[in-house]
Amino acid sequence: MIKVAVLDDYQNAFQQIIEVDKHKDKFEFKIFNNPFNDEKEAIVELEDFEALLIMRERTPMTRTLIESLPKLKYIMTSGMRNTSIDLETTKKKNIIVCGTEINSNPAAEITWALILGLYRNMKQEIDNMFQGYWQTTIGFELKGKMLGLIGLGKIGTQVAKVAKAFGMEVCAWSENLNLSHASELGVLPMSKEDLLKNSDIVSIHVVLGDRYKDLITKKELGMMKKTAFLVNTSRGPIINEKDLVEALKDEKIAGAGLDVYDKEPLPQDHKLRFLPNALLLPHIGYVTAENYSKFYSQMIENLESCLKNKPLRIIS
């Protein structure tokens, strides 16, 4: 019997997707619905488990944590890329790490929820409706506006196609922008500086790494139009959060729509929570029934394959 910990199952979705009783001859599951207060608590709670099922961007699998779990043999993560797992340490300890498939379309969809929410003042209007008010703001149209995409990969491409359907102009920049792909989409390549200066909406769709950390700082925010909006559904540290708070507070830009943050869950007293021109979501870009079903089903499939010494979807 393998002891399996399901971490950070905030919505208690695991038992809705996996028929736990069907696996009781192989696995003894314990579900953790809340994040650990700190790494010390995680070490105490997880020391007896042989397998961890984790959601990326939630509990980090650091060297200290991994080395403090003597029985750990398997880590199953959502997605095929999880930078919060110390893979050098898992390799050293012969711990098998496997991933899952992930749908990219939910992130593109949530991007448009944020853009539309910002452009039509939906947060204010929804709040005001519940308080008995009627038509308190004036929104903007998307048609004819310029959308600047930082990154034109899978998600950026989907966002670009929707923008075109709305009748928007679209430009893009990244360090490895595929010019022929941009041309096929009718997307105008630009330098980062020109994109920031000319875009009415800037939306981020690059993968966080050393080259993209603090990509947007006070300097870049200062290049944007005062009427422009910034949207981030990628990773929090791509934008310097302190600089963004200051820019929003001083109304250097019109607003920001965010689904990702430096620290998650976002602390209750974080300054972003108190800014009227910040539209905030709790990192739900990938949180869909379809994705969760894929994550948890493939995690179990991976774990069963490991027990047969034929591991699937190995992350190395």
C-alpha positions as CSV (number, residue, x, y, z in Angstrom):
1,M,0.0,0.0,0.0
2,I,1.5,3.3,-1.1
3,K,0.8,6.4,1.0
4,V,-0.2,9.3,-1.3
5,A,-0.6,12.9,-0.3
6,V,-2.8,15.1,-2.6
7,L,-1.5,18.7,-2.0
8,D,-3.3,22.0,-2.3
9,D,-6.6,20.6,-3.5
10,Y,-8.3,24.0,-2.8
11,Q,-11.6,23.1,-4.3
12,N,-11.7,19.5,-3.0
13,A,-11.8,18.3,-6.6
14,F,-9.7,15.2,-6.3
15,Q,-12.5,13.0,-4.9
16,Q,-15.0,14.4,-7.4
17,I,-12.7,13.1,-10.3
18,I,-11.0,10.0,-8.9
19,E,-13.0,7.1,-7.5
20,V,-10.9,6.7,-4.4
21,D,-12.4,3.3,-3.5
22,K,-11.4,1.8,-6.8
23,H,-7.7,2.3,-5.8
24,K,-7.9,1.4,-2.1
25,D,-6.0,-1.8,-2.7
26,K,-3.0,0.1,-4.0
27,F,-3.1,3.6,-2.6
28,E,-3.9,5.2,0.8
29,F,-4.8,8.8,0.0
30,K,-4.7,11.9,2.3
31,I,-6.0,15.1,0.8
32,F,-4.7,18.5,1.9
33,N,-7.2,21.2,1.0
34,N,-5.2,24.2,2.4
35,P,-1.7,25.4,1.8
36,F,0.9,24.8,4.4
37,N,1.8,27.8,6.6
38,D,5.5,27.2,6.0
39,E,8.0,24.6,4.9
40,K,8.4,23.3,8.5
41,E,4.8,22.4,8.6
42,A,5.0,20.7,5.2
43,I,7.9,18.6,6.4
44,V,6.1,17.4,9.5
45,E,2.8,16.7,7.6
46,L,4.5,14.9,4.6
47,E,7.3,12.8,6.2
48,D,5.4,9.5,6.0
49,F,4.3,9.7,2.3
50,E,5.9,7.9,-0.6
51,A,4.1,9.8,-3.3
52,L,2.9,13.5,-3.7
53,L,0.3,14.7,-6.2
54,I,1.0,18.4,-6.6
55,M,-0.4,21.4,-8.5
56,R,2.3,23.6,-10.0
57,E,2.6,27.1,-8.6
58,R,1.4,25.9,-5.2
59,T,3.6,24.1,-2.6
60,P,7.2,24.4,-3.9
61,M,9.3,21.2,-3.9
62,T,12.5,22.7,-2.6
63,R,15.8,20.9,-1.9
64,T,15.2,21.3,1.9
65,L,11.7,19.8,1.6
66,I,12.6,16.9,-0.6
67,E,15.7,16.0,1.5
68,S,13.5,16.1,4.6
69,L,11.1,13.4,3.3
70,P,12.9,10.1,3.7
71,K,10.1,7.9,2.2
72,L,9.4,10.0,-0.8
73,K,9.7,8.1,-4.1
74,Y,7.3,9.8,-6.6
75,I,6.2,13.3,-7.4
76,M,3.3,13.7,-9.8
77,T,2.7,17.3,-11.0
78,S,0.1,19.0,-13.1
79,G,1.7,20.0,-16.4
80,M,5.0,19.0,-18.0
81,R,6.9,21.9,-16.6
82,N,7.1,22.9,-13.0
83,T,10.0,25.2,-12.0
84,S,9.1,24.9,-8.3
85,I,10.5,21.3,-8.3
86,D,14.2,21.1,-7.5
87,L,14.9,18.4,-10.2
88,E,18.6,18.2,-9.2
89,T,17.6,17.0,-5.8
90,T,15.0,14.6,-7.0
91,K,17.5,13.1,-9.4
92,K,20.1,12.8,-6.6
93,K,17.5,11.0,-4.4
94,N,16.2,8.8,-7.3
95,I,12.7,10.3,-7.0
96,I,10.7,9.8,-10.1
97,V,8.9,13.0,-11.3
98,C,6.1,12.8,-13.8
99,G,3.8,15.4,-15.3
100,T,0.5,15.6,-17.2
101,E,-1.0,17.2,-20.2
102,I,-2.6,20.6,-19.8
103,N,-5.0,22.5,-22.0
104,S,-3.7,25.9,-23.0
105,N,-7.1,27.4,-24.1
106,P,-8.3,28.2,-20.5
107,A,-5.5,30.7,-20.0
108,A,-6.4,32.5,-23.3
109,E,-10.0,32.5,-22.3
110,I,-9.3,34.1,-18.8
111,T,-7.1,36.7,-20.6
112,W,-10.2,37.9,-22.4
113,A,-12.3,37.8,-19.3
114,L,-9.7,40.3,-17.8
115,I,-9.5,42.5,-20.9
116,L,-13.3,42.7,-21.2
117,G,-13.6,43.3,-17.4
118,L,-11.2,46.2,-17.6
119,Y,-12.6,47.7,-20.8
120,R,-16.2,47.7,-19.6
121,N,-15.6,48.4,-15.9
122,M,-17.2,45.2,-14.9
123,K,-15.9,45.0,-11.4
124,Q,-17.3,48.4,-10.6
125,E,-20.6,47.8,-12.4
126,I,-21.2,44.4,-10.8
127,D,-20.5,45.8,-7.3
128,N,-22.7,48.8,-8.0
129,M,-25.6,46.7,-9.2
130,F,-25.6,44.8,-5.9
131,Q,-25.7,48.2,-4.1
132,G,-28.7,49.4,-6.2
133,Y,-26.9,51.7,-8.6
134,W,-27.4,51.8,-12.4
135,Q,-24.9,52.6,-15.2
136,T,-22.2,54.4,-13.2
137,T,-19.3,54.2,-15.6
138,I,-18.5,54.6,-19.3
139,G,-16.6,51.8,-21.0
140,F,-14.4,51.5,-24.1
141,E,-14.8,49.6,-27.4
142,L,-12.1,47.0,-28.4
143,K,-12.6,47.5,-32.1
144,G,-9.8,49.5,-33.6
145,K,-7.6,49.4,-30.5
146,M,-4.0,48.0,-30.5
147,L,-3.3,44.8,-28.5
148,G,0.3,44.3,-27.7
149,L,1.3,40.7,-27.0
150,I,4.5,39.9,-25.2
151,G,4.8,36.3,-26.4
152,L,3.2,34.7,-29.4
153,G,3.3,31.0,-28.4
154,K,0.3,28.7,-28.0
155,I,-1.6,31.0,-25.6
156,G,-0.6,34.3,-27.3
157,T,-1.7,32.9,-30.6
158,Q,-5.2,32.1,-29.3
159,V,-5.4,35.6,-27.8
160,A,-4.4,37.2,-31.1
161,K,-7.0,35.3,-33.1
162,V,-9.8,36.5,-30.7
163,A,-8.4,40.1,-31.0
164,K,-8.7,39.9,-34.7
165,A,-12.3,38.7,-34.4
166,F,-13.0,41.8,-32.4
167,G,-11.5,44.0,-35.1
168,M,-8.4,44.9,-33.1
169,E,-4.9,45.6,-34.4
170,V,-2.4,43.2,-32.9
171,C,1.4,43.6,-32.4
172,A,3.8,41.2,-30.7
173,W,7.3,41.0,-29.3
174,S,9.4,38.3,-27.6
175,E,13.1,37.5,-27.7
176,N,12.5,34.6,-30.1
177,L,9.4,35.9,-32.0
178,N,8.6,33.7,-35.1
179,L,8.2,36.3,-37.8
180,S,6.6,34.0,-40.3
181,H,4.1,32.8,-37.7
182,A,3.3,36.4,-36.8
183,S,2.8,37.2,-40.5
184,E,0.4,34.3,-40.9
185,L,-1.7,35.6,-38.0
186,G,-1.6,39.2,-39.3
187,V,0.3,40.3,-36.2
188,L,2.8,43.1,-36.6
189,P,6.2,42.4,-35.1
190,M,7.5,45.3,-32.9
191,S,10.4,46.1,-30.6
192,K,9.5,45.9,-26.9
193,E,9.7,49.7,-26.6
194,D,7.4,50.4,-29.6
195,L,4.9,47.8,-28.4
196,L,4.7,49.4,-24.9
197,K,4.4,52.9,-26.4
198,N,1.7,52.1,-29.0
199,S,-0.5,49.4,-27.3
200,D,-3.8,50.2,-25.7
201,I,-3.6,46.8,-24.0
202,V,-0.4,44.9,-23.2
203,S,-0.9,41.2,-22.4
204,I,1.9,38.9,-21.2
205,H,2.3,35.3,-22.5
206,V,5.9,34.4,-22.1
207,V,7.4,31.6,-19.9
208,L,9.0,32.9,-16.7
209,G,12.8,32.4,-16.8
210,D,15.8,34.5,-16.0
211,R,15.5,36.5,-19.2
212,Y,11.9,37.5,-18.4
213,K,12.0,38.1,-14.7
214,D,11.3,41.8,-14.0
215,L,10.6,42.3,-17.7
216,I,8.1,45.0,-16.8
217,T,9.5,47.5,-14.3
218,K,9.0,51.2,-13.6
219,K,10.8,52.1,-16.8
220,E,8.6,50.0,-19.0
221,L,5.4,51.1,-17.2
222,G,6.5,54.7,-17.9
223,M,6.6,54.0,-21.6
224,M,2.9,52.9,-21.7
225,K,0.0,55.2,-22.5
226,K,-1.7,56.7,-19.5
227,T,-4.9,55.1,-21.0
228,A,-3.4,51.7,-21.4
229,F,-4.1,48.5,-19.5
230,L,-1.6,45.7,-18.5
231,V,-2.8,42.1,-18.3
232,N,-0.8,39.2,-16.9
233,T,-2.0,35.6,-16.9
234,S,1.5,34.1,-17.2
235,R,3.6,34.4,-14.0
236,G,3.7,37.1,-11.4
237,P,7.5,37.8,-11.3
238,I,7.5,38.9,-15.0
239,I,6.2,42.2,-13.7
240,N,7.9,44.0,-10.8
241,E,5.0,44.0,-8.4
242,K,6.2,46.9,-6.3
243,D,6.6,49.1,-9.4
244,L,3.2,48.0,-10.7
245,V,1.5,49.0,-7.4
246,E,3.1,52.4,-7.6
247,A,2.1,52.9,-11.2
248,L,-1.5,52.0,-10.5
249,K,-1.6,54.1,-7.4
250,D,-0.3,57.1,-9.3
251,E,-2.5,56.3,-12.3
252,K,0.5,56.1,-14.6
253,I,-1.5,53.5,-16.5
254,A,-5.3,53.1,-16.6
255,G,-5.3,49.7,-14.8
256,A,-4.2,46.1,-14.6
257,G,-5.8,42.7,-14.9
258,L,-3.9,40.0,-13.0
259,D,-4.4,36.3,-12.5
260,V,-0.8,35.7,-11.1
261,Y,1.3,37.1,-8.4
262,D,4.8,37.0,-6.8
263,K,3.4,35.2,-3.7
264,E,0.4,32.9,-4.0
265,P,-2.2,32.9,-2.4
266,L,-2.0,36.7,-2.5
267,P,-1.7,37.9,1.1
268,Q,-4.9,39.4,2.4
269,D,-3.2,42.7,3.2
270,H,-1.4,43.0,-0.1
271,K,-1.6,46.5,-1.6
272,L,-3.0,45.3,-4.9
273,R,-6.2,44.3,-3.1
274,F,-7.0,47.9,-2.3
275,L,-6.4,49.5,-5.7
276,P,-9.7,50.4,-7.6
277,N,-7.9,50.1,-11.0
278,A,-6.7,46.5,-10.4
279,L,-8.9,43.7,-11.5
280,L,-7.7,40.6,-9.6
281,L,-8.4,36.9,-10.1
282,P,-7.0,34.1,-7.8
283,H,-4.9,32.3,-10.4
284,I,-7.8,30.5,-12.0
285,G,-6.5,30.5,-15.6
286,Y,-5.9,26.8,-15.6
287,V,-8.6,25.9,-13.0
288,T,-11.3,24.2,-15.2
289,A,-13.1,20.9,-14.8
290,E,-11.5,19.7,-18.1
291,N,-8.0,20.4,-16.9
292,Y,-8.5,19.1,-13.4
293,S,-9.9,15.8,-14.8
294,K,-6.9,15.5,-17.0
295,F,-4.4,16.4,-14.2
296,Y,-5.7,13.9,-11.6
297,S,-6.5,11.1,-14.0
298,Q,-3.1,11.2,-15.5
299,M,-1.4,11.6,-12.1
300,I,-3.0,8.3,-11.1
301,E,-2.1,6.7,-14.4
302,N,1.5,7.9,-13.9
303,L,1.7,6.5,-10.4
304,E,0.3,3.1,-11.5
305,S,2.9,3.0,-14.3
306,C,5.7,3.8,-11.9
307,L,4.6,0.8,-9.7
308,K,5.0,-1.4,-12.9
309,N,8.5,0.1,-13.5
310,K,7.2,1.7,-16.7
311,P,6.9,5.4,-15.7
312,L,4.9,7.7,-18.1
313,R,5.5,11.4,-18.8
314,I,8.8,11.6,-17.0
315,I,10.1,15.2,-16.3
316,S,13.9,15.1,-16.3
